[in-house]
Amino acid sequence: MQFTSEHRLDDGVLEREFLLDGIPGTLWTPEAGPAPAPLVLMAHNNGLPKRDARLVARARHTAAHGYTVATIDAAGCGDRPRSAAAEEARAGLRRAMQAGEPVDDLFESLVGPMVEEAAPDWRTALDALLALPGLDGPVGYSGWTALGIRLAVTDPRIAALGLFAGGYVPRAQREEARRVTVPLLLLLQWDDEGNPRQRALDLFDAFGSREKTLHANPGGHLGTPLFELEDGERFYDRHLK
């Protein structure tokens, strides 16, 4: 892992950009405290860049609360190269949505392969992050639901999941959700225009975690209240500290 830049932000958080085997990432570290800060992996939804403003704001807020936070541009995300198949699927999805046609199979052809390609990059990044001084777990995950499910069932280092129910979850991950056993906090926007409410409720029901909590708020896809970020940090406090 090679750090390429370093900035001390006005909230005391240290922000460092890094490059790992061609994978670009960002690491936010809180001001030094009495003990090492637990690690939270923060994944943007499929295709968005690691510098997405909403993700950066969440990451800085979480780091200021006392966590080390990391994100990467996994395969097919941000500035990483996108496959011809993914671009074709995106174009087909746009056409179908404009025409009011069914889109589930198109989402499946786009998001399913993205999960398969992104998960190994995140595991590679986690290996390198936990080799840094002062980072040895436990590890939390926040963000993209489909990827979080895959990581939780394939990597025992993931100890808690904070997920957003606003994106398409492929059939494989809907089945894998039954094998998730770590504590879960799922956020649902009740009026999300792009995510059928019942599908999100069915997904929550499918999770195998003995401790799982659903927070539902009125409003559309981008309307998650700020207090849910603070509640999420309390969730990680319970399971990572």
C-alpha beads as a LAMMPS data file, in Angstrom:
LAMMPS data file: protein, C-alpha beads

241 atoms
240 bonds

1 atom types
1 bond types

-500.0 500.0 xlo xhi
-500.0 500.0 ylo yhi
-500.0 500.0 zlo zhi

Masses

1 110.0

Atoms # bond

1 1 1 0.000 0.000 0.000
2 1 1 1.470 3.338 -1.081
3 1 1 0.117 6.562 0.422
4 1 1 0.067 9.285 -2.218
5 1 1 -1.277 12.303 -0.292
6 1 1 -2.027 13.388 3.257
7 1 1 -4.203 16.192 4.658
8 1 1 -5.170 17.109 8.218
9 1 1 -8.794 18.289 8.025
10 1 1 -10.363 20.991 10.176
11 1 1 -12.158 18.398 12.337
12 1 1 -8.811 16.802 13.256
13 1 1 -9.309 13.821 10.942
14 1 1 -6.288 12.748 8.890
15 1 1 -7.247 12.014 5.258
16 1 1 -4.802 9.957 3.182
17 1 1 -5.107 8.767 -0.404
18 1 1 -3.484 5.447 -1.250
19 1 1 -2.833 3.099 -4.141
20 1 1 -2.795 -0.681 -3.730
21 1 1 -2.068 -2.925 -6.710
22 1 1 -3.860 -0.454 -8.979
23 1 1 -6.753 0.020 -6.542
24 1 1 -7.157 3.687 -5.466
25 1 1 -8.499 4.326 -1.992
26 1 1 -8.902 6.822 0.829
27 1 1 -8.243 6.323 4.534
28 1 1 -9.618 8.649 7.227
29 1 1 -8.048 8.361 10.677
30 1 1 -9.364 10.096 13.814
31 1 1 -7.197 12.080 16.158
32 1 1 -5.134 9.799 18.367
33 1 1 -7.062 8.383 21.317
34 1 1 -6.306 6.008 24.193
35 1 1 -6.813 2.881 22.009
36 1 1 -6.635 1.907 18.320
37 1 1 -9.706 3.008 16.371
38 1 1 -11.871 0.199 14.938
39 1 1 -12.100 0.046 11.142
40 1 1 -15.248 0.714 9.099
41 1 1 -15.254 -0.099 5.385
42 1 1 -17.472 2.399 3.585
43 1 1 -18.620 1.333 0.113
44 1 1 -20.462 3.593 -2.322
45 1 1 -23.292 2.196 -4.369
46 1 1 -22.383 0.438 -7.592
47 1 1 -20.429 2.557 -10.042
48 1 1 -20.081 5.751 -7.992
49 1 1 -16.597 7.179 -7.270
50 1 1 -14.929 7.012 -3.860
51 1 1 -14.964 10.833 -3.818
52 1 1 -18.769 10.938 -4.003
53 1 1 -19.753 13.867 -1.775
54 1 1 -22.270 11.909 0.303
55 1 1 -19.796 9.118 0.994
56 1 1 -17.022 11.550 1.952
57 1 1 -19.354 13.378 4.350
58 1 1 -20.367 10.080 5.996
59 1 1 -16.758 8.964 6.215
60 1 1 -15.535 12.193 7.824
61 1 1 -18.401 12.222 10.320
62 1 1 -17.720 8.598 11.269
63 1 1 -13.968 9.184 11.594
64 1 1 -14.552 12.229 13.799
65 1 1 -16.659 9.940 16.005
66 1 1 -13.590 7.780 16.607
67 1 1 -13.357 5.272 13.758
68 1 1 -10.792 4.610 11.073
69 1 1 -12.736 4.659 7.791
70 1 1 -11.621 3.337 4.419
71 1 1 -13.084 3.299 0.936
72 1 1 -11.800 2.225 -2.474
73 1 1 -12.701 2.422 -6.125
74 1 1 -13.236 -1.296 -6.710
75 1 1 -13.419 -2.860 -10.171
76 1 1 -15.957 -1.040 -12.346
77 1 1 -16.376 1.860 -9.903
78 1 1 -15.276 5.488 -10.020
79 1 1 -12.359 6.017 -12.387
80 1 1 -11.588 2.302 -12.754
81 1 1 -12.099 0.879 -16.263
82 1 1 -15.600 -0.350 -17.032
83 1 1 -16.225 -3.421 -19.122
84 1 1 -18.031 -3.256 -22.448
85 1 1 -20.671 -5.595 -21.021
86 1 1 -21.327 -3.240 -18.089
87 1 1 -21.639 -0.225 -20.372
88 1 1 -24.028 -2.133 -22.625
89 1 1 -26.108 -3.131 -19.589
90 1 1 -26.239 0.481 -18.391
91 1 1 -27.375 1.700 -21.797
92 1 1 -30.053 -0.976 -21.970
93 1 1 -31.205 -0.111 -18.482
94 1 1 -31.552 3.583 -19.357
95 1 1 -33.578 2.736 -22.475
96 1 1 -35.866 0.373 -20.559
97 1 1 -36.477 2.867 -17.764
98 1 1 -37.316 5.634 -20.243
99 1 1 -39.744 3.303 -21.999
100 1 1 -41.324 2.089 -18.767
101 1 1 -40.286 -1.514 -19.469
102 1 1 -39.340 -4.200 -16.872
103 1 1 -35.788 -3.705 -15.619
104 1 1 -35.055 -6.523 -13.143
105 1 1 -33.149 -8.693 -15.620
106 1 1 -31.139 -5.677 -16.769
107 1 1 -30.252 -4.756 -13.190
108 1 1 -29.244 -8.384 -12.649
109 1 1 -26.921 -8.334 -15.661
110 1 1 -25.282 -5.118 -14.403
111 1 1 -25.123 -5.411 -10.607
112 1 1 -24.482 -9.151 -10.297
113 1 1 -21.124 -9.063 -12.141
114 1 1 -20.144 -5.843 -10.335
115 1 1 -20.466 -7.604 -6.961
116 1 1 -18.389 -10.530 -8.222
117 1 1 -15.656 -8.174 -9.462
118 1 1 -15.688 -5.743 -6.532
119 1 1 -15.580 -8.214 -3.640
120 1 1 -12.006 -9.460 -4.300
121 1 1 -10.713 -5.869 -4.448
122 1 1 -12.314 -5.113 -1.084
123 1 1 -10.785 -8.236 0.475
124 1 1 -7.374 -7.245 -0.910
125 1 1 -7.781 -3.770 0.578
126 1 1 -8.878 -5.201 3.931
127 1 1 -5.793 -7.434 4.083
128 1 1 -3.537 -4.408 3.541
129 1 1 -5.450 -2.143 5.931
130 1 1 -5.320 -4.631 8.807
131 1 1 -1.551 -4.896 8.298
132 1 1 -1.185 -1.192 9.200
133 1 1 -0.026 -0.349 12.737
134 1 1 -2.920 -0.105 15.199
135 1 1 -5.510 -1.767 12.970
136 1 1 -6.455 -5.330 13.871
137 1 1 -10.272 -5.390 13.865
138 1 1 -13.062 -5.891 14.523
139 1 1 -14.308 -4.499 11.211
140 1 1 -17.607 -2.858 10.349
141 1 1 -19.112 -2.302 6.924
142 1 1 -21.331 0.549 5.737
143 1 1 -23.015 1.180 2.398
144 1 1 -23.762 -0.831 -0.748
145 1 1 -26.067 -3.649 0.361
146 1 1 -25.297 -6.307 -2.254
147 1 1 -21.541 -6.020 -1.708
148 1 1 -21.940 -5.965 2.073
149 1 1 -23.864 -9.235 1.973
150 1 1 -21.181 -10.904 -0.142
151 1 1 -18.382 -9.715 2.166
152 1 1 -20.235 -10.723 5.327
153 1 1 -20.690 -14.317 4.147
154 1 1 -17.146 -14.716 2.776
155 1 1 -14.980 -12.812 5.274
156 1 1 -15.226 -13.602 9.011
157 1 1 -13.488 -10.321 9.868
158 1 1 -16.704 -8.385 9.133
159 1 1 -18.389 -8.014 12.541
160 1 1 -21.288 -5.610 11.862
161 1 1 -23.237 -4.413 8.813
162 1 1 -24.854 -1.020 8.253
163 1 1 -26.722 -1.204 4.930
164 1 1 -28.917 1.011 2.746
165 1 1 -31.974 -0.650 1.203
166 1 1 -32.072 1.718 -1.762
167 1 1 -30.267 -0.307 -4.414
168 1 1 -30.893 -3.428 -6.443
169 1 1 -29.772 -6.646 -4.734
170 1 1 -29.062 -9.515 -7.150
171 1 1 -30.729 -12.896 -6.673
172 1 1 -27.483 -14.488 -5.464
173 1 1 -27.099 -11.949 -2.650
174 1 1 -30.771 -12.247 -1.684
175 1 1 -30.093 -15.946 -1.085
176 1 1 -26.763 -15.230 0.650
177 1 1 -28.558 -12.891 3.077
178 1 1 -29.917 -15.996 4.830
179 1 1 -26.317 -16.890 5.762
180 1 1 -25.518 -13.482 7.262
181 1 1 -25.279 -13.796 11.047
182 1 1 -23.532 -10.587 12.158
183 1 1 -25.509 -7.694 13.710
184 1 1 -27.342 -5.675 11.076
185 1 1 -28.770 -2.172 10.746
186 1 1 -30.788 -1.667 7.540
187 1 1 -31.927 1.815 6.490
188 1 1 -35.020 2.118 4.302
189 1 1 -36.470 5.207 2.657
190 1 1 -40.192 4.438 2.672
191 1 1 -40.929 6.322 -0.551
192 1 1 -37.777 5.355 -2.485
193 1 1 -38.805 5.771 -6.090
194 1 1 -36.264 3.252 -7.380
195 1 1 -36.622 0.425 -4.881
196 1 1 -39.866 -1.498 -4.301
197 1 1 -40.658 -1.274 -0.605
198 1 1 -41.841 -4.866 -0.280
199 1 1 -38.626 -6.180 -1.792
200 1 1 -36.638 -4.319 0.859
201 1 1 -38.877 -5.677 3.617
202 1 1 -38.516 -9.212 2.249
203 1 1 -34.738 -8.802 2.190
204 1 1 -34.717 -7.683 5.825
205 1 1 -36.793 -10.705 6.750
206 1 1 -34.357 -12.997 4.912
207 1 1 -31.258 -11.953 6.869
208 1 1 -30.152 -14.694 9.249
209 1 1 -28.812 -12.298 11.903
210 1 1 -30.255 -12.808 15.375
211 1 1 -29.762 -9.085 16.013
212 1 1 -31.151 -7.034 13.149
213 1 1 -32.824 -3.632 13.127
214 1 1 -34.790 -1.860 10.411
215 1 1 -35.012 1.943 10.407
216 1 1 -37.619 3.300 7.981
217 1 1 -38.082 6.996 7.261
218 1 1 -40.450 8.808 4.897
219 1 1 -38.970 10.348 1.775
220 1 1 -37.203 9.446 -1.436
221 1 1 -33.919 7.792 -2.253
222 1 1 -31.661 10.671 -1.157
223 1 1 -33.696 11.679 1.891
224 1 1 -32.022 9.636 4.642
225 1 1 -32.058 11.874 7.748
226 1 1 -28.773 13.011 9.269
227 1 1 -29.688 11.484 12.616
228 1 1 -29.462 8.037 11.014
229 1 1 -25.732 8.620 10.621
230 1 1 -25.494 9.259 14.344
231 1 1 -27.623 6.191 15.111
232 1 1 -25.334 4.170 12.852
233 1 1 -22.314 5.269 14.847
234 1 1 -24.023 4.134 18.050
235 1 1 -24.684 0.799 16.338
236 1 1 -20.962 0.428 15.596
237 1 1 -20.132 1.514 19.149
238 1 1 -22.094 -1.465 20.448
239 1 1 -20.428 -4.016 18.211
240 1 1 -16.935 -2.750 17.382
241 1 1 -15.713 -1.104 20.589

Bonds

1 1 1 2
2 1 2 3
3 1 3 4
4 1 4 5
5 1 5 6
6 1 6 7
7 1 7 8
8 1 8 9
9 1 9 10
10 1 10 11
11 1 11 12
12 1 12 13
13 1 13 14
14 1 14 15
15 1 15 16
16 1 16 17
17 1 17 18
18 1 18 19
19 1 19 20
20 1 20 21
21 1 21 22
22 1 22 23
23 1 23 24
24 1 24 25
25 1 25 26
26 1 26 27
27 1 27 28
28 1 28 29
29 1 29 30
30 1 30 31
31 1 31 32
32 1 32 33
33 1 33 34
34 1 34 35
35 1 35 36
36 1 36 37
37 1 37 38
38 1 38 39
39 1 39 40
40 1 40 41
41 1 41 42
42 1 42 43
43 1 43 44
44 1 44 45
45 1 45 46
46 1 46 47
47 1 47 48
48 1 48 49
49 1 49 50
50 1 50 51
51 1 51 52
52 1 52 53
53 1 53 54
54 1 54 55
55 1 55 56
56 1 56 57
57 1 57 58
58 1 58 59
59 1 59 60
60 1 60 61
61 1 61 62
62 1 62 63
63 1 63 64
64 1 64 65
65 1 65 66
66 1 66 67
67 1 67 68
68 1 68 69
69 1 69 70
70 1 70 71
71 1 71 72
72 1 72 73
73 1 73 74
74 1 74 75
75 1 75 76
76 1 76 77
77 1 77 78
78 1 78 79
79 1 79 80
80 1 80 81
81 1 81 82
82 1 82 83
83 1 83 84
84 1 84 85
85 1 85 86
86 1 86 87
87 1 87 88
88 1 88 89
89 1 89 90
90 1 90 91
91 1 91 92
92 1 92 93
93 1 93 94
94 1 94 95
95 1 95 96
96 1 96 97
97 1 97 98
98 1 98 99
99 1 99 100
100 1 100 101
101 1 101 102
102 1 102 103
103 1 103 104
104 1 104 105
105 1 105 106
106 1 106 107
107 1 107 108
108 1 108 109
109 1 109 110
110 1 110 111
111 1 111 112
112 1 112 113
113 1 113 114
114 1 114 115
115 1 115 116
116 1 116 117
117 1 117 118
118 1 118 119
119 1 119 120
120 1 120 121
121 1 121 122
122 1 122 123
123 1 123 124
124 1 124 125
125 1 125 126
126 1 126 127
127 1 127 128
128 1 128 129
129 1 129 130
130 1 130 131
131 1 131 132
132 1 132 133
133 1 133 134
134 1 134 135
135 1 135 136
136 1 136 137
137 1 137 138
138 1 138 139
139 1 139 140
140 1 140 141
141 1 141 142
142 1 142 143
143 1 143 144
144 1 144 145
145 1 145 146
146 1 146 147
147 1 147 148
148 1 148 149
149 1 149 150
150 1 150 151
151 1 151 152
152 1 152 153
153 1 153 154
154 1 154 155
155 1 155 156
156 1 156 157
157 1 157 158
158 1 158 159
159 1 159 160
160 1 160 161
161 1 161 162
162 1 162 163
163 1 163 164
164 1 164 165
165 1 165 166
166 1 166 167
167 1 167 168
168 1 168 169
169 1 169 170
170 1 170 171
171 1 171 172
172 1 172 173
173 1 173 174
174 1 174 175
175 1 175 176
176 1 176 177
177 1 177 178
178 1 178 179
179 1 179 180
180 1 180 181
181 1 181 182
182 1 182 183
183 1 183 184
184 1 184 185
185 1 185 186
186 1 186 187
187 1 187 188
188 1 188 189
189 1 189 190
190 1 190 191
191 1 191 192
192 1 192 193
193 1 193 194
194 1 194 195
195 1 195 196
196 1 196 197
197 1 197 198
198 1 198 199
199 1 199 200
200 1 200 201
201 1 201 202
202 1 202 203
203 1 203 204
204 1 204 205
205 1 205 206
206 1 206 207
207 1 207 208
208 1 208 209
209 1 209 210
210 1 210 211
211 1 211 212
212 1 212 213
213 1 213 214
214 1 214 215
215 1 215 216
216 1 216 217
217 1 217 218
218 1 218 219
219 1 219 220
220 1 220 221
221 1 221 222
222 1 222 223
223 1 223 224
224 1 224 225
225 1 225 226
226 1 226 227
227 1 227 228
228 1 228 229
229 1 229 230
230 1 230 231
231 1 231 232
232 1 232 233
233 1 233 234
234 1 234 235
235 1 235 236
236 1 236 237
237 1 237 238
238 1 238 239
239 1 239 240
240 1 240 241
